[in-house]
Structure formats: structure tokens, C-alpha cells
Amino acid sequence: MNSFRAAGLRVGLYYSILPLRDDIRHFNITPDKVRLVKDQLTELFTNYGEIDVLITDGWNAPWSRITYEEMPFREIYEHIKALQPNCLISDLTPASFPQAASTIRISRRSSRTLARRFRSRATCRLFPASPSHQNGSGSSGT
């Protein structure tokens, strides 16, 4: 990551909530598995400096069927924002995100451009800072 930063590039990560190695799958989510996901994200967001963008994948996807409630997106989102409030979180999924989320609406053309760049036809949903973090509250963890 230091090489990216030295070249003037921002750092972005892709994170799938569907690591089959950890046996995380539909109807098999336990509190320990949610804790595992949060622990993995804590490691990424506390050991590698500022992360500018996180792209998540796996929620409500046809191949996973893990719902936003089953693997609690809001809880995980708030966990990430507590560690690094300025990180832009993008959920790459063809499904609809729960209405309670604040989202940046992007045009269909922009969505198609983003999808092509990720070599996917999935819709890209961007999640800005949560209301509790928009005024600069919270800690960065770095």
C-alpha cells in the first residue's frame, strides 16, 4: 500500500462477506461469524493506514443469498465508520439496499461505467459517511 501512496494513488480494497473457507453462507451466520468479519475488517482498517475506498460484495447476491439483516450490514458499516469515518463504502450488488441507508445516487450511465471498470454488470451503490460521522465526529483508528 505504501507503493500506491508513494505514487500518489489512493488505496481501495475489495471485501467479500462470503468467505467459504470460513463457512459463511446463507442460513449459517452466527454471532461468531459476524465477529470474524468485524475482526478481519478491524485488521485491515487499523494496520494499513488510511483506506480511501472499500468495495463490499456478497450481500443479497444470487450466489450467496445472504441478506443485509442476516449478516448485519448496518452494524458492519458503523464498525468501519468508527475505525475510519472518511472511507467511502461501496456495496457491489444487483440487489436493493435497505431504505434506511444514505446513498449517493449515480446516473445509469455512471453506474454502467463503474460496472464496466469492475468487469461486472452489478449495480454499484455508494455509501457516504453516516449522519453521526458527517460532522467529523468519531475516531480514525490510524
Secondary structure, 3 states (H helix, E strand, C coil): CHHHHHCCCCCEEEEECCCHHHCCCCCCCCHHHHHHHHHHHHHHHHHCCCCCEEEEECECCCCCCECCCCCCHHHHHHHHHHHCCCCEEEEECCCCCCCCCCCECCCHHHHHHHHHHCCCCCCEEEECCCCCCCCCCCCCCC
